[in-house]
Each structure stands twice: as structure tokens, then as C-alpha cells.
């Protein structure tokens, strides 16, 4: 089974026959290319175009993060599942306001449902967040009345603000968190959210790449330069599932603390040891399985993302109406 490979130690990466060779402090390690689905590079690594050509041939995306652990960009091989029919249909759904609104609504409706499920989970564990849940439910209902993407995004912003305001109740250890600040994150929890969001975004991008969808044509977020906006769309559904509850658990169990971060003026970021702890948990979560209600078999959390992409393909081709994935556990 192919797996994601996360590299922290500074290394030189080369092709060696049908394997990747990693040279770290003079020691060489090898990994069969057939076992890798994508690469995540942290810190400093040396590689050449020969390696990138090889990774391109093997259809292995590479996601690059800077010194602070923030996402810098991706090397995405040439599309392997090209479909002009799907691309044209996807563009038509973006250009048609009514068709675009249907997909945008479903994406946000599912994201809001997953947020409510997370909050309900902690309300049942005696967190005082009942009032916030009720307000989010009312906002979720109002999504149906939206007549524009900007209106939908405004409601989504209000839902997120309420959601983040519940974090202090959910997190049992006293950690400073007043509001969500992204660029740059200014405290412990914001640094975890930012790092986690980048991971979800790149994981979703890798899964989109393995379908016929074009990652630059989106429905909720506006397509723009230098970003794969469809990955942002689908990430909205999966951030509550893959990321948020994991962050709460790690903080409450003290698996991550503020000692795992560095602060520089208004800048807060995870140290290498903190990122490694986070990535181990994240990778475990991607591999975790649930019994899929429709397929009636166990499916990993990571596979759920690919299935979501397939559902969007079926919708834009007119085969089956899309409904966003909602967790029930």
C-alpha cells in the first residue's frame, strides 16, 4: 500500500534505479518508489531535475514547506487522468451561477454539519457550548437563503467565528486563544490550525490529482493565481474531520504544549519536534477507517477525500446529484 512520506532531516534526495535515495549526515537510506504516494518536504533538501522527472513519471506529487512549517508550494506531475469532457463540464458549472451555487451550498452545508458534530461531541462531554451550537445551526439553515457566493462565504465566516470561540471551552488546558489569526499565526492554537490546514490542503490536492478534476477550477472559493482553489473547497469539509478533533485531543492530553512552539514578535510556529508529533498523529488519522454507509465496507479517512472527488465528477457529468460528506461519529 502506498503511503505519504514526510521528511524533516536535511537531506540530499536522488534517484537510485527504481528507488529514492536519501543521504542524511553521510548515511544513505533507500525507499522503493512503488511504496510512495506523495512527498512532504520540511526544512532543507537538495534535489535535481533528474529526480523531479522521475517523480513526474511515477506520478508522485511533492509538497514543500518553509523553515517555519508553512506551505510554500507543490510540484504536481502532469495530469495522468486527463478528461476534456470533465474539464469542460467543470468549467461550465463554475460559469453558470445556479449550477455553481448548488455545489457551493453543498460544500458549506457539509462543512457546517461536521462542525456541529464536533461541537456536539464535546457538549456531550460537559462543555458549555450549547448556545454556540444553536447559533451555528441557525446560520446553517440560512445557507439555503443565500443568493450569491459572497453571501454564502459571509455566513461561513460567521460560523467559523462561533466555532473558534468555542475552542477555549473545549480545550481543558489553559491556552491563550482569542480569535483566529492566520498570517502569521500569533499563538499556540493558531500555529496548530495553520500547520494543520496546510496539511489538509496538500492531502486534498494529492487526491484531486488522482481524479479527472482540475484543481484550479473551484465553486466556493474564487479561482485565482498561484493556488489550487478546488483543494480549498473540498478542505472545508475535511478540516473538522481530519484536523480539529485531533488538535483538541493532542492539547487536552498534553501531547503538544506551548513548549513545542517558538515565538518571534507576533509570530508563533511549531518547532521540528512539535511538527513531528503533529504529523505522526495526522498520518495515523488519515489511515483510520470507518464503515462507509453506502459502500458497506471499511474506508480510510484519506480515501473519503478521493470518494468526495468522484462524487463531484458524477455531479458535473449529470450522473448523480452531489451531497457533501457528513460525519456521524
Secondary structure, 3 states (H helix, E strand, C coil): CCEEEEECCCEEEEEECCEEEEEECCEEEEEEHHHEEEEEECCCEECCHHHHHHHHHCCCEEEEECCCCCEEEEECCCCCCCCHHHHHHHHHHHHCHHHHHHHHHHHHHHHHHHHHHHHHHHHCCCCCCHHHHHHHHHHHHHHHHCCCHHHHHHHHHHHHHHHHHCHHHHCCCCCCCCCCCCCCCCCHHHHHHHHHHHHHHHHHHHHHHCCCCCCCCCCCCCCCCCCCHHHHHHHHHHHHHHHHHHHHHHHHCCCCCHHHEEEECCEEEECHHHHHHHHHHHHHHHHCEEECCCCCCEEEHHHHHHHHHHHHHHHHCCCCCCCCCCCCC
